[in-house]
Amino acid sequence: MRRRLAPYALILPGGLWLAIFFVVPMVVMLSFSLMQGDVVNGFRLTWHWQNYSDGLSTYADQLIRSLVYGLLATAACIVLAYPVAYWIAFRGGARKTTYLFLILLPFFVSFVLRTFSWKFLLADDGIVLSPLKDVGLLPQDFHVIATGFAVVAGLTYNYLPFMVLPIYVALERVDPKMIEAAQDLYASPAQAFARVVFPLSLPGVFAGVLMTFVPVSADYVNSTVLGGTNNTMIGNIIQNLYLVNTDYPQAAALSFTLMAILLIGIFLYAKALGTEDVLEVATR
């Protein structure tokens, strides 16, 4: 009897934690998304589904911008992270742990402080643009802050480690003998990478995209610090609706709308990439 109950006893603490701090808040937020009212007169559950349509029609631009920024930042993370992870996995030698520590080192500093450091770095009179303007390489009215580029750059910087680590783990599992076998069969280095290394690293790429795209699309700090009025993301709208306007029903509806769009995107991405093939490669 004890042996049968032992597995359930092990998952009980984690299950209770998820139930209290995830399931219950989600149910409460779902109920709020169907309410009407205000803070003064109170909120009533009226099954007001129009909150969802109103949110989509009013904030469609911010929602689309968030998804576009998320795709751009995720693509930039892949381009930057893959060579880094590849070099550490195959050329890092005995210092792999040190290199991984250096990648994680920025996480010892607050997320907000790291984002503000980019604001100082990219400021009009900052250490990057000011010298270039002084020597005439850039016009005096050139600016980066309050542009989409600044927001995407900040997102890429802040979430880059989430792409490096899973790709590194996948590359670390690649048996060097398989690469040697491909070369013995007269495969060039590019062919060996395309037909052996990259397919075996797809589980890491898949995990990295999930760990990057979802939080990036919902981020609001980077657009607040590095963006302008034309770079508002859906996270900024939800934050303002919750904390400034106290429009809890509309904020909750937008949160669930964003969640639904991200889930649909993830499922489509998994289907296009072939999740079963990825998992099959990962378990070889």
Secondary structure, 3 states (H helix, E strand, C coil): CHHHHHHHHHHHHHHHHHHHHHHHHHHHHHHHCCEEEECCCEEEECCCCHHHHHHHHHCHHHHHHHHHHHHHHHHHHHHHHHHHHHHHHHHCHHHHHHHHHHHHHHHHCCHHHHHHHHHHHCCCCCCCHHHHHHCCCCCCCCCCCCCHHHHHHHHHHHHHHHHHHHHHHHHHCCCHHHHHHHHHCCCCHHHHHHHHHHHHHHHHHHHHHHHHHHHHHCCCHHHHHHCCHHHCCHHHHHHHHHHCCCCHHHHHHHHHHHHHHHHHHHHHHHHHHCHHHHHHHHCC
